[in-house]
């Protein structure tokens, strides 16, 4: 049933030569290694791609949203300039302009809603023909 080995054939074959039953152990090992390497590289790429978003997570909400949108645009268009822009924007601390402006707006509203202080009664205008008396009364009212 089994044929005798040819006299010129080596008696010991290396491990990478498949057995006569067709089982290729090295191919199975390399297949598992390839799948693991692809998953590892994909995870590394995903971590690297989300780096700007992770950096901007502790910043203001608007800055985080802009960085996230730039990351998505970069992911879908494969234009790396958006990723670089998102990374640079995430590394910059933008000053908070909204809080001082909101405080100013609140102060102006309080000033506008305040009741005016009772002013002095207006002095009687002088005679109609005397413009100097009318001017003098206006100056006294503002002094």
DAZI-V248610 format. One record per residue. RES is the residue in three letters. OMEGA is omega in degrees with one decimal (999 if undefined). Layout:
((RES;OMEGA) (RES;OMEGA))
This chain:
((UNK;178.3) (UNK;-179.0) (UNK;178.0) (UNK;-179.7) (UNK;176.0) (UNK;-177.3) (UNK;-178.8) (UNK;-178.8) (UNK;178.6) (UNK;-178.5) (UNK;179.4) (UNK;179.1) (UNK;177.8) (UNK;-173.7) (UNK;-176.4) (UNK;176.0) (UNK;-177.2) (UNK;179.7) (UNK;-177.6) (UNK;179.1) (UNK;175.0) (UNK;179.6) (UNK;179.7) (UNK;-175.8) (UNK;-178.3) (UNK;178.6) (UNK;178.5) (UNK;178.8) (UNK;179.9) (UNK;176.2) (UNK;177.8) (UNK;178.2) (UNK;-179.8) (UNK;178.6) (UNK;179.1) (UNK;180.0) (UNK;178.5) (UNK;177.5) (UNK;178.7) (UNK;-180.0) (UNK;177.3) (UNK;177.7) (UNK;177.6) (UNK;179.0) (UNK;-178.5) (UNK;177.8) (UNK;179.4) (UNK;-178.7) (UNK;-178.5) (UNK;-179.4) (UNK;178.9) (UNK;179.7) (UNK;179.1) (UNK;177.2) (UNK;-177.0) (UNK;-176.3) (UNK;-178.0) (UNK;-179.8) (UNK;-178.4) (UNK;-176.1) (UNK;-178.2) (UNK;178.9) (UNK;178.6) (UNK;-179.8) (UNK;178.7) (UNK;179.0) (UNK;179.1) (UNK;178.6) (UNK;176.9) (UNK;177.1) (UNK;178.5) (UNK;177.9) (UNK;178.9) (UNK;-178.5) (UNK;-174.9) (UNK;-178.8) (UNK;-177.3) (UNK;174.3) (UNK;-171.2) (UNK;179.4) (UNK;178.1) (UNK;178.8) (UNK;179.0) (UNK;178.4) (UNK;177.7) (UNK;178.8) (UNK;178.5) (UNK;178.5) (UNK;179.2) (UNK;-178.1) (UNK;-178.5) (UNK;173.8) (UNK;179.1) (UNK;178.8) (UNK;-178.6) (UNK;179.4) (UNK;-172.2) (UNK;-177.3) (UNK;177.5) (UNK;178.8) (UNK;177.7) (UNK;177.8) (UNK;177.8) (UNK;-179.9) (UNK;178.1) (UNK;178.0) (UNK;179.0) (UNK;177.1) (UNK;178.4) (UNK;178.5) (UNK;-177.9) (UNK;-179.1) (UNK;-178.1) (UNK;178.3) (UNK;-178.5) (UNK;177.6) (UNK;-179.6) (UNK;-177.7) (UNK;178.9) (UNK;177.7) (UNK;-178.6) (UNK;179.5) (UNK;-179.1) (UNK;177.2) (UNK;179.7) (UNK;177.8) (UNK;-175.4) (UNK;-177.0) (UNK;-174.5) (UNK;-179.4) (UNK;-179.7) (UNK;179.7) (UNK;178.8) (UNK;178.1) (UNK;179.2) (UNK;179.4) (UNK;177.3) (UNK;-179.7) (UNK;178.8) (UNK;179.8) (UNK;-178.4) (UNK;-176.2) (UNK;999))
